[in-house]
Amino acid sequence: SFRPGLEARGMSELNVNIGGSADQPTVRGRMGIKNGTLRHSSFSNGLSELNGRIRFSEDMIQIEEMSAESGGGNLRLGGTVVREHDRWDYRFQAAIESVRVRYPESLSSVLDGRLTYSGSDLRSLLAGEVVVSRVSIGSDLSIGDVIASLAEPLQTPASRAALVNMGLSVRIASVPNLLIETPLIRDMQANMDLQLGGTAVSPSLRGDMIWERSSPSSGR
């Protein structure tokens, strides 16, 4: 892989023309991707069955009809990267359908929604809306741990300038009477309407969450 921690596999068909000069090369053409996989060591979710096309022009890269599978669900991806003077500006969109995410490891959530990621390396924004349709909590994680993590979101080390300047504006909602699966409590339900803000390095979470507790499990 060309980046540490990133692993990419699959088949590609490349049809491009390279011109310009050594200082300012130009690339025009298309690249097709078939049955690809993309994984990063720092993320539990990877991409599989990655299929689509990427079009190159003099000052733009465009993702066309890209789809993938992740966490048992589906993703549809699109976007552009445009060169403006000495910098690259980008805008990516992702439609999420029934994707299971494990974060932290003992908390499993199934998500639907739409996200956009736009900006440049100097300043960017992750925005959109995510709907949680299912949550499972492992035996080593309590309801109290989950509530505490929501009250104080995990801080990310400021190892890259792109993360320091990446703003967050994501609504996180639940389906009505979201079922929370736990080893000890049956029929736990929640309703949430939260707004994730701040930056990737220092996120904040505001809004409402209502928990309804039913009968304890008998252990049988």
KEKE-3310 file (N, C-alpha, C; in steps of 0.2 Angstrom, whole numbers, plus 5000, padded with zeros to 4 digits):
npx = (5004:5002:5001:5004:4997:4986:4978:4975:4966:4962:4955:4959:4955:4964:4964:4972:4979:4994:5001:5007:5020:5035:5035:5021:5011:4998:4983:4972:4957:4951:4948:4943:4936:4936:4928:4935:4945:4947:4955:4960:4971:4968:4954:4939:4930:4930:4931:4923:4920:4921:4916:4917:4919:4932:4935:4947:4952:4960:4960:4953:4947:4935:4923:4913:4898:4901:4901:4900:4903:4901:4902:4892:4882:4878:4886:4885:4895:4902:4909:4920:4937:4945:4957:4962:4971:4985:4981:4971:4953:4940:4925:4915:4902:4892:4881:4873:4868:4861:4873:4884:4893:4907:4911:4915:4924:4915:4903:4890:4883:4870:4868:4860:4860:4866:4881:4892:4908:4918:4930:4946:4964:4967:4955:4940:4924:4914:4898:4880:4867:4864:4855:4851:4848:4849:4856:4869:4876:4890:4895:4905:4903:4894:4878:4880:4893:4891:4883:4891:4901:4895:4892:4905:4913:4926:4942:4953:4970:4980:4987:4988:4986:4975:4965:4964:4958:4946:4929:4914:4897:4885:4870:4863:4852:4839:4829:4811:4809:4821:4828:4839:4851:4856:4866:4861:4849:4832:4822:4826:4825:4827:4827:4834:4841:4853:4866:4882:4896:4909:4926:4936:4946:4942:4928:4910:4895:4878:4861:4846:4842:4833:4830:4822:4819:4816:4811:4823:4835:4833:4843:4842)
npy = (4994:5012:5020:5020:5007:5005:4994:4988:4979:4970:4971:4981:4992:5002:5016:5029:5045:5053:5068:5085:5093:5089:5096:5100:5089:5081:5072:5061:5052:5035:5024:5008:4999:4983:4971:4975:4977:4987:4992:4998:4999:5006:5006:4997:4993:4988:4990:4980:4970:4981:4991:5001:5016:5028:5044:5054:5070:5086:5095:5088:5075:5062:5052:5039:5031:5021:5008:4998:4985:4984:4980:4971:4978:4990:5002:5017:5027:5043:5058:5072:5078:5092:5103:5118:5131:5130:5120:5106:5104:5095:5085:5073:5060:5049:5036:5026:5010:5000:4996:4989:4994:4992:5000:5007:4991:4982:4987:4987:4994:4997:5006:5018:5031:5047:5055:5068:5074:5087:5100:5105:5101:5111:5115:5107:5098:5086:5081:5078:5065:5052:5037:5027:5010:4998:4992:4983:4978:4972:4960:4965:4979:4991:4999:5011:5014:5017:5028:5037:5038:5044:5057:5062:5063:5053:5059:5063:5061:5074:5072:5075:5089:5090:5083:5091:5103:5098:5100:5095:5090:5082:5074:5063:5051:5040:5026:5025:5020:5012:4997:4991:4979:4969:4958:4957:4964:4964:4970:4983:5000:5015:5032:5043:5059:5067:5079:5079:5089:5101:5097:5084:5082:5087:5083:5086:5082:5085:5085:5075:5060:5047:5034:5018:5006:4989:4973:4964:4951:4934:4925:4913)
npz = (5000:4997:5008:5026:5035:5027:5017:5001:4989:4974:4957:4943:4929:4918:4909:4903:4898:4898:4900:4898:4908:4917:4929:4929:4927:4917:4918:4909:4908:4912:4926:4930:4944:4951:4961:4973:4989:5003:5017:5033:5046:5058:5059:5062:5053:5036:5018:5006:4991:4982:4969:4954:4945:4941:4935:4927:4924:4918:4929:4938:4948:4947:4956:4950:4951:4962:4973:4988:5000:5018:5035:5034:5027:5015:5004:4995:4985:4980:4972:4971:4967:4966:4958:4964:4960:4970:4978:4983:4982:4989:4988:4995:4995:5004:5005:5017:5021:5032:5039:5050:5064:5075:5088:5104:5104:5111:5109:5097:5083:5071:5057:5047:5034:5027:5023:5020:5015:5015:5008:5011:5014:5022:5029:5033:5033:5040:5038:5040:5042:5053:5056:5069:5070:5078:5092:5101:5116:5124:5136:5144:5145:5152:5154:5160:5156:5143:5143:5149:5140:5129:5135:5136:5123:5115:5114:5100:5096:5091:5078:5065:5054:5046:5054:5065:5059:5055:5054:5063:5060:5062:5063:5074:5076:5082:5077:5081:5098:5100:5101:5113:5115:5128:5139:5152:5154:5148:5134:5134:5129:5119:5115:5104:5100:5094:5092:5084:5086:5085:5083:5074:5083:5095:5099:5102:5109:5109:5114:5116:5125:5129:5140:5143:5154:5156:5161:5172:5166:5168:5167:5162)
capx = (5000:5005:5000:5005:4991:4981:4978:4970:4967:4957:4956:4958:4957:4966:4965:4973:4984:4998:5004:5010:5027:5037:5032:5014:5009:4991:4981:4965:4955:4946:4950:4938:4938:4931:4929:4941:4944:4950:4955:4965:4973:4965:4947:4936:4926:4934:4926:4924:4915:4921:4916:4915:4924:4935:4937:4952:4953:4966:4960:4948:4946:4928:4921:4907:4895:4905:4898:4904:4900:4904:4899:4885:4878:4880:4888:4886:4900:4903:4912:4925:4943:4946:4963:4961:4978:4990:4978:4965:4947:4936:4918:4913:4896:4892:4874:4874:4862:4862:4880:4886:4899:4909:4915:4921:4924:4910:4897:4889:4877:4868:4867:4858:4861:4870:4886:4896:4915:4920:4935:4953:4968:4967:4949:4936:4918:4910:4891:4875:4863:4864:4850:4853:4842:4850:4862:4870:4881:4894:4895:4911:4902:4888:4874:4883:4899:4889:4880:4897:4905:4891:4893:4911:4916:4933:4947:4957:4976:4981:4993:4988:4983:4968:4960:4963:4954:4940:4923:4909:4890:4881:4864:4863:4845:4837:4822:4807:4809:4826:4829:4845:4852:4861:4866:4858:4842:4828:4817:4829:4823:4830:4825:4839:4841:4859:4870:4889:4899:4916:4931:4938:4951:4939:4921:4905:4888:4872:4854:4842:4842:4828:4831:4817:4821:4811:4813:4830:4835:4833:4849:4840)
capy = (5000:5018:5023:5015:5004:5005:4989:4988:4973:4970:4971:4988:4993:5008:5019:5036:5048:5057:5074:5091:5093:5085:5100:5101:5084:5081:5065:5061:5045:5032:5018:5004:4995:4977:4967:4977:4978:4992:4991:5002:4996:5009:5005:4990:4992:4989:4989:4974:4971:4988:4992:5007:5020:5035:5048:5059:5076:5090:5097:5085:5067:5061:5045:5038:5024:5017:5004:4993:4982:4985:4978:4967:4982:4993:5009:5020:5032:5047:5064:5075:5081:5098:5107:5125:5134:5126:5116:5102:5104:5089:5084:5066:5058:5042:5033:5021:5006:4994:4995:4987:4997:4990:5005:5003:4984:4979:4991:4986:4998:4996:5013:5020:5038:5050:5059:5072:5076:5092:5105:5104:5099:5116:5115:5102:5097:5080:5083:5073:5062:5045:5034:5020:5005:4993:4992:4978:4980:4966:4959:4969:4986:4993:5005:5017:5016:5020:5035:5041:5039:5049:5063:5064:5059:5051:5064:5061:5064:5079:5070:5077:5095:5088:5081:5097:5108:5095:5101:5090:5093:5076:5073:5056:5050:5033:5024:5026:5015:5008:4991:4990:4972:4968:4952:4957:4967:4963:4975:4990:5004:5021:5037:5048:5064:5070:5083:5079:5095:5102:5095:5077:5081:5089:5082:5088:5079:5088:5083:5072:5053:5044:5027:5015:5000:4984:4968:4961:4945:4929:4921:4906)
capz = (5000:4997:5015:5031:5038:5022:5013:4995:4984:4969:4950:4940:4922:4918:4902:4904:4894:4903:4896:4901:4909:4923:4934:4929:4922:4916:4917:4907:4906:4917:4929:4933:4950:4951:4967:4977:4996:5006:5024:5037:5053:5064:5058:5062:5047:5029:5012:5001:4985:4979:4962:4951:4940:4943:4929:4928:4919:4919:4935:4942:4949:4949:4957:4947:4952:4966:4978:4992:5006:5024:5041:5033:5024:5008:5004:4989:4986:4975:4974:4966:4969:4961:4959:4963:4961:4973:4983:4980:4986:4988:4991:4994:4998:5006:5007:5021:5022:5037:5041:5057:5066:5082:5092:5104:5102:5114:5107:5090:5081:5064:5055:5040:5033:5022:5025:5015:5018:5010:5010:5009:5019:5027:5032:5030:5037:5040:5039:5037:5047:5054:5060:5073:5070:5082:5097:5106:5121:5126:5144:5148:5145:5156:5151:5163:5152:5136:5144:5151:5133:5126:5139:5135:5117:5115:5111:5095:5096:5085:5075:5058:5054:5043:5059:5069:5056:5052:5058:5063:5060:5061:5067:5076:5078:5082:5076:5087:5103:5098:5105:5116:5117:5133:5142:5158:5154:5142:5132:5135:5124:5119:5109:5104:5094:5096:5087:5085:5083:5087:5078:5075:5088:5101:5097:5107:5108:5113:5112:5120:5125:5134:5141:5146:5157:5157:5166:5172:5163:5173:5167:5160)
cpx = (5004:5005:5001:4998:4985:4982:4973:4972:4961:4959:4955:4959:4958:4967:4966:4979:4987:5001:5007:5018:5029:5035:5025:5011:5001:4989:4974:4963:4951:4950:4944:4940:4933:4933:4935:4940:4949:4950:4961:4965:4969:4957:4944:4933:4931:4928:4928:4919:4915:4921:4914:4920:4926:4937:4942:4952:4959:4966:4955:4948:4938:4926:4914:4904:4899:4901:4902:4900:4904:4900:4892:4880:4881:4881:4888:4890:4900:4907:4917:4931:4945:4953:4961:4968:4983:4987:4972:4959:4943:4929:4916:4906:4896:4884:4875:4868:4864:4869:4881:4893:4901:4914:4912:4919:4917:4903:4896:4882:4876:4865:4865:4859:4865:4875:4890:4903:4918:4926:4941:4957:4969:4961:4944:4930:4915:4903:4886:4871:4864:4858:4852:4847:4843:4856:4863:4876:4884:4894:4900:4909:4895:4884:4877:4889:4897:4887:4886:4901:4901:4891:4899:4914:4923:4937:4951:4964:4977:4987:4993:4984:4976:4963:4959:4958:4948:4934:4918:4902:4886:4876:4864:4856:4844:4830:4818:4808:4815:4828:4837:4846:4857:4861:4862:4850:4839:4824:4820:4828:4826:4827:4830:4838:4847:4862:4878:4892:4906:4920:4932:4943:4947:4931:4916:4899:4883:4866:4851:4842:4838:4829:4825:4819:4816:4813:4820:4830:4836:4839:4848:4839)
cpy = (5006:5022:5018:5013:5003:4999:4989:4983:4974:4971:4978:4988:5000:5010:5026:5038:5053:5062:5079:5090:5089:5089:5100:5095:5084:5074:5065:5054:5042:5026:5015:5000:4989:4973:4969:4977:4984:4992:4996:4999:4999:5009:4998:4988:4993:4989:4983:4975:4978:4988:4999:5010:5026:5038:5053:5064:5080:5092:5094:5078:5066:5054:5044:5031:5019:5014:4999:4990:4983:4984:4975:4972:4985:5000:5011:5027:5037:5053:5066:5077:5086:5102:5114:5129:5129:5121:5111:5102:5098:5089:5077:5065:5051:5041:5027:5017:5000:4992:4994:4990:4995:4996:5008:4995:4981:4982:4990:4990:4997:5003:5013:5028:5040:5055:5062:5074:5081:5097:5104:5102:5104:5116:5111:5101:5090:5082:5078:5071:5055:5042:5027:5016:4999:4994:4986:4979:4973:4966:4963:4977:4987:4998:5011:5019:5019:5027:5039:5043:5044:5056:5066:5061:5058:5057:5061:5064:5068:5078:5072:5084:5094:5087:5087:5102:5104:5096:5095:5093:5087:5075:5065:5054:5042:5032:5024:5019:5010:5003:4991:4983:4972:4961:4951:4960:4966:4969:4982:4994:5011:5025:5042:5053:5069:5074:5082:5085:5095:5100:5087:5077:5082:5089:5084:5084:5082:5085:5079:5064:5051:5037:5024:5008:4996:4979:4965:4953:4940:4925:4914:4906)
cpz = (5000:5003:5020:5034:5034:5018:5007:4991:4979:4962:4947:4933:4921:4910:4902:4899:4898:4898:4900:4902:4915:4929:4935:4924:4922:4915:4915:4906:4912:4920:4932:4939:4950:4957:4972:4985:4998:5014:5027:5044:5059:5064:5058:5056:5041:5024:5008:4996:4982:4972:4959:4946:4943:4936:4931:4922:4921:4926:4940:4942:4951:4950:4954:4949:4956:4972:4982:4997:5012:5030:5039:5029:5018:5009:4996:4989:4980:4977:4969:4970:4964:4963:4958:4965:4964:4978:4979:4985:4984:4991:4990:4998:4999:5008:5011:5022:5026:5038:5048:5059:5074:5084:5098:5103:5105:5113:5099:5088:5073:5062:5048:5040:5027:5025:5019:5019:5013:5013:5007:5015:5024:5031:5029:5035:5035:5042:5037:5043:5047:5058:5063:5073:5075:5086:5101:5110:5124:5134:5147:5148:5148:5152:5154:5159:5146:5138:5146:5144:5129:5129:5137:5130:5118:5111:5106:5096:5090:5081:5068:5058:5051:5048:5064:5066:5053:5057:5058:5064:5058:5066:5068:5079:5079:5079:5082:5092:5101:5103:5107:5118:5122:5136:5148:5158:5147:5141:5134:5129:5125:5114:5110:5098:5097:5090:5088:5082:5085:5081:5079:5081:5095:5099:5103:5105:5112:5110:5118:5119:5130:5134:5145:5148:5159:5162:5166:5169:5169:5173:5164:5152)
residu = (SER:PHE:ARG:PRO:GLY:LEU:GLU:ALA:ARG:GLY:MET:SER:GLU:LEU:ASN:VAL:ASN:ILE:GLY:GLY:SER:ALA:ASP:GLN:PRO:THR:VAL:ARG:GLY:ARG:MET:GLY:ILE:LYS:ASN:GLY:THR:LEU:ARG:HIS:SER:SER:PHE:SER:ASN:GLY:LEU:SER:GLU:LEU:ASN:GLY:ARG:ILE:ARG:PHE:SER:GLU:ASP:MET:ILE:GLN:ILE:GLU:GLU:MET:SER:ALA:GLU:SER:GLY:GLY:GLY:ASN:LEU:ARG:LEU:GLY:GLY:THR:VAL:VAL:ARG:GLU:HIS:ASP:ARG:TRP:ASP:TYR:ARG:PHE:GLN:ALA:ALA:ILE:GLU:SER:VAL:ARG:VAL:ARG:TYR:PRO:GLU:SER:LEU:SER:SER:VAL:LEU:ASP:GLY:ARG:LEU:THR:TYR:SER:GLY:SER:ASP:LEU:ARG:SER:LEU:LEU:ALA:GLY:GLU:VAL:VAL:VAL:SER:ARG:VAL:SER:ILE:GLY:SER:ASP:LEU:SER:ILE:GLY:ASP:VAL:ILE:ALA:SER:LEU:ALA:GLU:PRO:LEU:GLN:THR:PRO:ALA:SER:ARG:ALA:ALA:LEU:VAL:ASN:MET:GLY:LEU:SER:VAL:ARG:ILE:ALA:SER:VAL:PRO:ASN:LEU:LEU:ILE:GLU:THR:PRO:LEU:ILE:ARG:ASP:MET:GLN:ALA:ASN:MET:ASP:LEU:GLN:LEU:GLY:GLY:THR:ALA:VAL:SER:PRO:SER:LEU:ARG:GLY:ASP:MET:ILE:TRP:GLU:ARG:SER:SER:PRO:SER:SER:GLY:ARG)
# end
